[in-house]
């Protein structure tokens, strides 16, 4: 099993945009071949909000296929174009990705 932990942190005023991203990711990931589960966790502080997406995959290759699909790649290209045209009120997101592989049971015995 391959597990992806993707953390997205932004200012509170952009929470609705982050929430919409979470909804979109949930729909897309749950429909992806090889996906076993998807959860979204939320952490609030006084001025920031963090959403953590945790997805479990049968194997790393399924996640790589999902992340490499043309629609996803183009989405990131468009987002980068918007950043270069930067407006003062652009949503800044701190993104942290972590990847894990399941440990075989016999190792833990």
C-alpha positions in Angstrom: 0.0 0.0 0.0 1.1 3.5 -0.8 -0.1 6.5 1.3 0.0 10.2 0.3 -0.3 13.0 2.9 -0.8 16.3 1.2 -1.0 19.4 3.4 -2.3 22.7 2.2 -2.1 25.7 4.5 -3.4 29.2 3.8 -4.9 32.3 5.5 -8.4 32.0 6.9 -9.8 34.4 4.4 -9.1 31.8 1.6 -10.7 28.9 3.4 -13.6 28.6 1.1 -11.3 28.2 -1.9 -9.4 25.5 -0.1 -12.6 23.8 0.8 -13.6 23.7 -2.9 -10.2 22.2 -3.7 -10.8 19.5 -1.1 -14.2 18.6 -2.6 -12.7 18.5 -6.1 -9.8 16.3 -5.0 -12.1 14.0 -3.1 -14.3 13.4 -6.2 -11.3 12.9 -8.5 -9.2 10.7 -6.2 -12.1 8.4 -5.1 -12.8 7.7 -8.8 -9.1 7.0 -9.6 -8.0 3.5 -10.5 -6.1 1.9 -7.6 -7.4 4.3 -4.9 -8.4 2.6 -1.7 -9.5 5.6 0.4 -9.4 9.4 0.8 -9.8 11.5 4.0 -9.6 15.2 4.5 -8.5 16.5 7.9 -8.7 20.2 9.0 -6.7 22.2 11.5 -7.6 25.8 12.5 -5.5 28.4 14.1 -6.2 32.1 14.8 -5.4 33.3 11.3 -4.6 30.1 9.3 -6.4 27.0 8.1 -4.8 23.7 7.1 -6.4 20.9 5.1 -4.6 17.6 5.0 -5.6 15.1 2.3 -4.7 11.5 3.1 -5.1 9.0 0.3 -4.3 5.3 0.2 -3.4 3.5 -3.0 -3.0 -0.1 -3.9 0.5 0.7 -5.2 2.7 3.8 -5.9 2.1 3.4 -9.7 -1.6 4.2 -9.3 -0.9 7.4 -7.5 1.8 8.3 -10.1 -0.7 7.7 -13.0 -3.3 9.9 -11.3 -1.0 12.7 -10.6 0.5 12.6 -14.1 -2.8 12.7 -16.0 -3.1 15.6 -18.5 -5.9 17.3 -16.7 -3.9 17.6 -13.5 -0.7 18.7 -15.2 -2.6 21.4 -17.1 -4.3 22.6 -13.9 -0.8 23.2 -12.4 0.4 25.0 -15.5 -2.6 27.3 -15.4 -2.1 28.0 -11.7 1.6 28.9 -12.4 0.5 31.3 -15.1 -1.8 33.1 -12.7 1.0 33.4 -10.1 3.2 35.1 -12.7 0.5 37.6 -13.3 0.2 37.9 -9.5 -2.4 40.1 -8.0 -2.2 41.5 -4.5 -5.0 39.2 -3.3 -3.7 36.0 -4.7 -4.2 33.0 -2.5 -0.9 31.8 -1.1 -0.8 28.1 -0.2 2.0 26.3 1.7 2.0 22.8 0.3 3.7 19.9 1.9 3.7 16.4 0.4 4.7 13.2 2.3 4.7 9.7 0.9 4.7 6.4 2.8 4.7 2.7 2.0 3.2 0.1 4.2 5.5 -1.9 6.4 5.2 -5.7 6.1 3.6 -7.3 9.1 6.5 -9.7 9.7 8.8 -6.7 10.3 6.6 -5.5 13.2 6.5 -8.9 14.9 
